[in-house]
Amino acid sequence: QVQLVESGGGLVQAGGSLRLSCVASGSIFSLNVMGWYRQAPGKQRELVASITSGGSKYYIDSVKGRFTISRDNPKITVYLQMNSLKPEDTAVYYCNVREVGGRSYTYWGQGTQVTVSA
C-alpha cells in the first residue's frame, strides 16, 4: 500500500520561505510524475508544480521564479522550495504521485497547511 507523507508547512510572513517534503512509501511504478497541488478556501485545487521521473519540470505561472521542485528518486521523495512567499500562496498543499504506465494509479498525501501573513 502506497502512502505519501508531507511535512514542512506552517506560518510565515510575506517574503519568507518554506520547504515542503513528501516521502512515498510502498511500491510505485518507476515512471511517474510527482507534483504539488494546492487548494485555497473556496477555490478549486490547482497544480502548482510537477516533475517527471526523468527530471522535466512544470510550474504554474504564478510561482515561476519563486518556487523550485526537485526529487530524490532512490528515496521516492519530492520537495517544493518556496521563496518570496505571498499571502495569495496561502492554501493546503497536497503531494501527488501519478504512475505513467504499470497500474497507472494516482496517489495523494493528506495535505499540509501553508499560511502566509501580510
C-alpha positions in Angstrom: 0.0 0.0 0.0 1.4 3.4 -1.0 1.4 6.2 1.4 2.5 9.8 0.9 3.6 11.8 4.0 4.0 15.5 3.7 5.9 17.9 6.0 7.2 21.4 6.1 4.1 23.6 6.1 3.5 26.3 8.6 3.0 30.0 9.1 5.4 32.5 7.5 5.5 36.2 6.8 5.3 37.5 3.3 8.7 37.4 1.6 9.7 34.4 3.7 10.5 30.8 2.7 9.3 27.3 3.4 10.3 23.9 2.1 7.8 21.2 1.7 8.8 17.5 1.6 6.8 14.4 0.6 8.0 10.9 1.2 6.4 8.0 -0.5 6.4 4.5 1.0 5.3 1.3 -0.8 5.8 0.2 -4.4 5.4 2.9 -7.1 6.0 2.4 -10.8 9.4 3.7 -11.8 7.9 6.0 -14.5 5.9 8.6 -12.7 5.2 12.3 -12.2 5.5 13.8 -8.7 3.8 17.1 -8.0 2.4 19.6 -5.6 -1.2 20.8 -5.8 -2.8 23.5 -3.6 -6.3 24.4 -2.6 -7.3 27.7 -1.1 -10.6 28.2 0.7 -13.4 28.5 -1.8 -11.2 27.7 -4.7 -10.5 24.7 -6.9 -7.4 22.6 -6.4 -4.7 23.6 -8.8 -1.4 22.1 -9.9 1.5 24.2 -8.6 4.5 22.3 -9.9 5.4 18.8 -11.1 8.5 16.8 -12.0 8.8 13.7 -14.0 11.0 10.7 -13.2 13.2 12.0 -16.0 13.5 15.4 -14.4 11.2 17.5 -16.6 9.6 20.3 -14.6 6.4 22.3 -14.8 5.3 25.4 -12.9 2.1 27.3 -12.8 2.8 30.9 -14.0 2.2 32.5 -10.6 5.1 30.7 -8.9 7.7 30.8 -11.6 11.0 32.2 -10.3 9.9 31.7 -6.7 9.2 28.0 -6.3 11.6 25.1 -7.1 10.5 21.5 -7.3 13.0 18.7 -7.0 13.0 14.9 -6.3 15.2 12.2 -5.0 14.3 9.1 -6.9 16.0 6.5 -4.6 14.2 8.0 -1.6 10.9 8.4 -3.6 10.8 12.0 -2.2 9.7 15.2 -3.7 10.4 18.7 -2.4 9.0 22.1 -3.0 11.2 25.1 -2.1 9.0 28.1 -1.8 10.7 31.5 -1.7 9.3 35.1 -1.7 6.0 33.8 -0.4 2.9 35.9 -0.9 -0.4 35.9 1.0 -2.0 34.5 -2.1 0.1 31.4 -1.7 -1.9 30.5 1.4 -3.5 27.1 0.9 -3.4 23.5 1.8 -0.7 21.9 -0.3 -1.1 18.3 -1.4 1.6 15.9 -2.7 0.6 13.8 -5.7 2.3 10.9 -7.4 0.9 9.7 -10.8 2.2 6.5 -12.3 2.8 6.6 -16.0 2.3 3.0 -17.0 2.1 -0.1 -14.8 -1.2 0.2 -12.9 -1.4 3.9 -13.7 -2.5 4.7 -10.2 -2.6 8.2 -8.7 -1.8 8.8 -5.0 -2.4 11.8 -2.8 -1.0 12.9 0.5 -3.1 14.2 3.4 -2.2 17.9 2.8 -0.1 20.4 4.7 -1.2 23.9 5.5 0.8 26.9 4.3 -0.2 30.3 5.6 1.5 33.5 4.5 0.7 36.6 6.6 0.9 40.1 5.1 
